[in-house]
Structures are given as structure tokens and as C-alpha cells.
Amino acid sequence: MTNKLTERQEIDLEAAVLRRLLRHFDEHKEVQNIELMTLAGFCRNCLSKWYVEAAKERGLDVDADKAREKVYGMPYAEWKERYQPPATEEQLARFAAAEKAKAATSTAGK
């Protein structure tokens, strides 16, 4: 097997990884977006926004709601109603602390 991948092979692998990530998120609906934002700095909504941005970069028009539906596997409002409880005070505090730390890091590097 060769370690040299063609551009098409890389694209195919990247697409497979995204599909697996979406499947993983779908299998773990208990993981809330606020927790993802706190720990990883991105969430399901970020993925849908990145999808729309990538489409625009390629001259394609992708509806934001359709992108969210692709990421969530259903309309966002339905997912939110079924799987997203309100954030707890603890989650909000951790998120605020993470945002504060991120802001301090970004200003320290200037």
C-alpha cells in the first residue's frame, strides 16, 4: 500500500470522516452543544455554518436550515425540542470561563 494519496482519495477520506463524525453525534444526542463549545470550541451549529461557508466558497447556494438538517439528521427545531434541555447554571459557568480563557489567549498573542 502506498502512503501517497491522490487528491480524490483525500477528499473521499475527509468526506467519510465527516459522515462518521455526524453519525457519532447522532448516536450521542446526550452530548449538548454547550458542552461541545466549552470543550472543543465548536458544536453541531458550527458544523452547519461551516457547511454553508464551504458551499459559498465554491459558488453554491446552500440554505442554512438545510445544512442544519444535514448535521442534526432532522429539522433543528425538532432536534432542539426532543434532545436539547436548557443549559444548566454549571454548563453556562463553564462555557463563560472557557470563552474568557479563549479571549485572554487571543489577546495575549497580539
C-alpha distance (Angstrom), angle and dihedral (degrees) to the residues before:
residue distance angle dihedral
M1 . . .
T2 3.77 . .
N3 3.80 124.3 .
K4 3.79 91.1 -149.4
L5 3.78 109.5 96.9
T6 3.75 125.7 -164.8
E7 3.79 118.2 -124.8
R8 3.81 88.7 -108.0
Q9 3.82 91.3 52.7
E10 3.81 90.6 50.5
I11 3.80 91.0 50.1
D12 3.81 90.8 48.4
L13 3.82 91.1 50.1
E14 3.81 92.9 47.2
A15 3.81 90.3 49.9
A16 3.81 90.6 49.6
V17 3.80 90.5 51.0
L18 3.81 91.5 51.0
R19 3.81 90.9 49.4
R20 3.80 89.6 50.1
L21 3.81 91.7 48.4
L22 3.81 90.4 51.1
R23 3.81 90.7 47.6
H24 3.81 89.7 49.1
F25 3.81 91.3 51.3
D26 3.82 89.2 47.4
E27 3.81 90.3 52.6
H28 3.82 90.8 48.9
K29 3.78 104.6 47.6
E30 3.80 88.1 150.3
V31 3.80 88.2 74.5
Q32 3.76 103.3 90.9
N33 3.79 125.3 -144.9
I34 3.80 92.1 -121.2
E35 3.82 89.0 57.3
L36 3.80 91.0 49.4
M37 3.81 90.4 49.7
T38 3.80 91.8 48.8
L39 3.80 95.6 47.9
A40 3.79 104.3 29.2
G41 3.79 105.9 19.2
F42 3.81 93.3 -122.1
C43 3.79 138.5 67.7
R44 3.78 141.8 -174.7
N45 3.81 90.5 -76.0
C46 3.80 89.8 54.2
L47 3.81 89.7 53.6
S48 3.80 91.1 53.0
K49 3.82 91.0 48.6
W50 3.81 90.6 49.0
Y51 3.81 88.5 50.8
V52 3.82 90.9 54.6
E53 3.83 91.6 45.2
A54 3.81 91.7 50.2
A55 3.80 89.8 50.9
K56 3.80 91.7 50.6
E57 3.82 90.9 49.7
R58 3.80 86.7 57.5
G59 3.80 94.8 46.7
L60 3.79 93.4 -104.6
D61 3.79 126.4 133.3
V62 3.81 111.8 -137.4
D63 3.79 120.0 174.8
A64 3.82 113.0 -124.0
D65 3.81 92.0 -134.7
K66 3.81 91.3 52.0
A67 3.81 89.7 49.3
R68 3.81 90.4 51.9
E69 3.79 90.0 48.7
K70 3.82 89.3 52.9
V71 3.82 90.7 52.1
Y72 3.81 97.0 41.1
G73 3.81 96.8 37.7
M74 3.80 90.3 -128.6
P75 3.80 138.2 38.6
Y76 3.80 109.2 -54.7
A77 3.81 94.3 -124.6
E78 3.80 90.0 55.4
W79 3.81 92.8 47.6
K80 3.78 91.6 47.6
E81 3.80 92.3 50.0
R82 3.81 93.9 46.6
Y83 3.80 102.4 38.0
Q84 3.80 113.5 14.9
P85 3.79 116.0 81.0
P86 3.79 118.0 -171.6
A87 3.79 113.1 -79.4
T88 3.77 114.1 -97.1
E89 3.79 122.7 -124.0
E90 3.81 87.9 -109.6
Q91 3.82 92.2 53.2
L92 3.80 91.2 47.6
A93 3.81 91.5 49.4
R94 3.83 92.4 49.8
F95 3.80 90.5 47.6
A96 3.81 92.0 49.6
A97 3.81 90.7 49.2
A98 3.81 91.3 49.4
E99 3.81 91.3 49.3
K100 3.80 90.6 48.4
A101 3.81 91.1 50.4
K102 3.80 91.2 47.6
A103 3.81 91.1 50.7
A104 3.81 91.3 48.8
T105 3.80 91.1 50.1
S106 3.79 93.5 49.0
T107 3.82 93.6 48.9
A108 3.82 92.1 45.1
G109 3.78 90.3 59.0
K110 3.81 93.2 56.3
